[in-house]
Amino acid sequence: MIRFLFEAPWSMVHAPFAWTKGLGVLALLTLVPACSDPVETLLTQWTATLSPVPPHFLEGEAAAVSQFGRTQVSVLVRGGLPGEEYLWRVEEGTCQGSGALRGGAAQYPPLRLRDDGTATAATALAGVFREGDRNAVKVVGTAGSQAGKVLACGEFRLLR
C-alpha cells in the first residue's frame, strides 16, 4: 500500500486535498452572509453638546468616531471647581431617560478638573454608533449632594 502511494500519479494522491480545499472555501462563503454583525468599515463622526442639568453649571462637548466595530469617545467639561472629580458614561437613549450603559463602567476614566476648571477623558467602546441610534453622554457627580446625579448631558448627533 505504501509503495502504491509513492508510485501513484500526482493527481491521484493530491486529488482529495484539492476537493477538501474547495469544500472549505464553499463553507466559508456560506458562513460570511450569515454573520449578523459584520465589521463596519464606514467611518462615522458624532458630536454632542453637554448642557448643564439645573441647578448645576457644568457644560462641555463630546465627540465620537465609529469604525471597524468600535467607537472612540472623548469628552471635555468646563465650569467646575478645580480639583473636583466627576464620572461620565455613554448610554443608549436620550438625556431625558436612563438607558443601557455602552460598555462597562470601568471603561470610563474619571474627569478630574484642572486648575482652569476643565477636564478631558476618552475611551474606546466595543460596537459602533449607527445612523438612527440614540446615544447620550452624561456627566455624573461623585461627592456630597451631587453623588450619582447627572450634572450635564448631551445627545450625540451624526456629523457624517
C-alpha positions as CSV (number, residue, x, y, z in Angstrom):
1,M,0.0,0.0,0.0
2,I,2.8,2.5,0.9
3,R,4.6,1.6,-2.3
4,F,1.3,2.4,-4.2
5,L,1.1,5.9,-2.7
6,F,4.6,6.7,-3.8
7,E,4.2,5.4,-7.3
8,A,0.7,6.8,-7.9
9,P,0.4,9.7,-10.3
10,W,0.5,13.1,-8.6
11,S,-3.2,13.9,-9.4
12,M,-4.4,10.7,-7.6
13,V,-2.6,11.4,-4.4
14,H,-3.4,15.1,-4.1
15,A,-7.0,15.0,-5.6
16,P,-8.6,14.5,-2.2
17,F,-6.8,17.6,-0.8
18,A,-8.0,19.7,-3.7
19,W,-11.5,18.6,-3.0
20,T,-11.3,19.4,0.7
21,K,-9.9,22.9,-0.1
22,G,-12.8,23.6,-2.4
23,L,-15.2,22.4,0.3
24,G,-13.6,24.7,2.8
25,V,-13.9,27.7,0.5
26,L,-17.5,26.9,-0.1
27,A,-18.2,26.6,3.6
28,L,-16.6,30.0,4.2
29,L,-18.6,31.6,1.5
30,T,-21.8,30.1,3.0
31,L,-21.0,31.4,6.5
32,V,-20.0,35.0,5.6
33,P,-23.5,36.2,4.6
34,A,-24.9,34.6,7.8
35,C,-22.8,36.9,10.0
36,S,-25.3,39.0,12.0
37,D,-22.9,41.9,12.8
38,P,-20.2,42.4,10.2
39,V,-17.4,44.8,10.9
40,E,-18.5,48.3,10.0
41,T,-15.9,49.8,7.6
42,L,-17.8,53.1,7.1
43,L,-16.4,55.8,9.3
44,T,-19.0,57.9,11.1
45,Q,-18.4,61.0,13.2
46,W,-20.6,62.1,16.0
47,T,-20.8,65.2,18.3
48,A,-22.7,66.2,21.4
49,T,-23.0,69.5,23.3
50,L,-23.2,68.9,27.0
51,S,-25.7,71.2,28.7
52,P,-26.0,71.7,32.4
53,V,-28.8,70.0,34.2
54,P,-30.1,72.7,36.6
55,P,-29.1,73.7,39.2
56,H,-25.6,72.7,38.1
57,F,-23.3,74.7,35.9
58,L,-21.1,72.1,34.1
59,E,-21.1,72.2,30.3
60,G,-18.9,70.8,27.6
61,E,-18.6,68.8,24.4
62,A,-18.2,65.2,23.4
63,A,-17.0,63.6,20.1
64,A,-17.1,60.1,18.8
65,V,-15.7,58.3,15.8
66,S,-17.1,54.8,14.9
67,Q,-15.4,52.4,12.5
68,F,-14.2,48.8,12.4
69,G,-16.5,47.6,15.2
70,R,-15.5,50.1,17.8
71,T,-16.2,53.7,18.8
72,Q,-13.7,56.2,20.2
73,V,-15.3,58.7,22.5
74,S,-13.8,61.8,24.1
75,V,-15.3,64.3,26.4
76,L,-14.4,67.8,27.6
77,V,-16.2,69.5,30.6
78,R,-15.8,73.0,32.0
79,G,-17.4,75.1,34.7
80,G,-16.5,73.1,37.8
81,L,-14.2,73.8,40.7
82,P,-10.5,72.9,40.4
83,G,-9.8,69.5,42.0
84,E,-13.3,68.2,41.7
85,E,-13.8,64.7,40.1
86,Y,-16.8,63.5,38.0
87,L,-17.8,60.3,36.4
88,W,-19.1,60.1,32.9
89,R,-20.7,57.5,30.6
90,V,-22.4,56.9,27.3
91,E,-25.9,55.5,27.5
92,E,-28.3,54.3,24.8
93,G,-31.3,56.7,24.6
94,T,-31.7,60.4,25.4
95,C,-30.8,62.8,28.2
96,Q,-34.4,62.6,29.5
97,G,-34.3,58.9,30.3
98,S,-32.0,56.3,31.7
99,G,-30.7,53.9,29.1
100,A,-28.4,50.9,28.9
101,L,-24.7,51.7,29.5
102,R,-22.5,51.4,26.4
103,G,-19.5,49.3,27.6
104,G,-18.6,48.8,31.2
105,A,-18.3,51.3,34.0
106,A,-14.6,50.6,34.3
107,Q,-14.1,51.8,30.7
108,Y,-14.7,55.4,31.6
109,P,-11.8,57.1,33.4
110,P,-12.9,59.9,35.8
111,L,-12.9,63.5,34.8
112,R,-10.5,65.4,37.2
113,L,-10.8,69.1,36.9
114,R,-7.6,71.1,36.4
115,D,-6.8,74.5,37.8
116,D,-8.7,76.1,34.9
117,G,-11.9,74.2,35.8
118,T,-11.7,71.9,32.7
119,A,-11.3,68.2,32.4
120,T,-10.9,65.7,29.5
121,A,-11.2,62.0,29.2
122,A,-11.5,59.4,26.4
123,T,-12.4,55.7,26.0
124,A,-12.9,53.1,23.3
125,L,-16.2,51.2,23.2
126,A,-16.9,47.9,21.5
127,G,-19.6,48.4,18.8
128,V,-20.3,51.3,16.6
129,F,-22.9,54.1,16.6
130,R,-25.2,53.7,13.7
131,E,-27.5,56.2,11.9
132,G,-30.8,56.2,13.8
133,D,-29.2,55.2,17.1
134,R,-29.8,57.5,20.1
135,N,-26.9,57.8,22.5
136,A,-26.3,60.3,25.2
137,V,-23.2,61.2,27.2
138,K,-23.8,62.0,30.8
139,V,-21.5,63.6,33.5
140,V,-22.3,62.4,37.0
141,G,-21.4,63.8,40.4
142,T,-19.3,61.8,42.8
143,A,-19.3,63.6,46.1
144,G,-21.8,65.1,48.6
145,S,-25.2,66.1,47.4
146,Q,-24.1,65.7,43.8
147,A,-23.2,61.9,44.2
148,G,-25.0,59.9,41.5
149,K,-26.8,62.9,40.0
150,V,-26.5,63.8,36.3
151,L,-24.8,67.2,36.2
152,A,-24.6,67.7,32.4
153,C,-25.8,65.7,29.4
154,G,-25.6,65.8,25.6
155,E,-27.1,63.7,22.9
156,F,-24.8,62.5,20.0
157,R,-25.8,63.6,16.5
158,L,-24.3,62.3,13.3
159,L,-21.9,64.6,11.5
160,R,-21.2,62.4,8.6
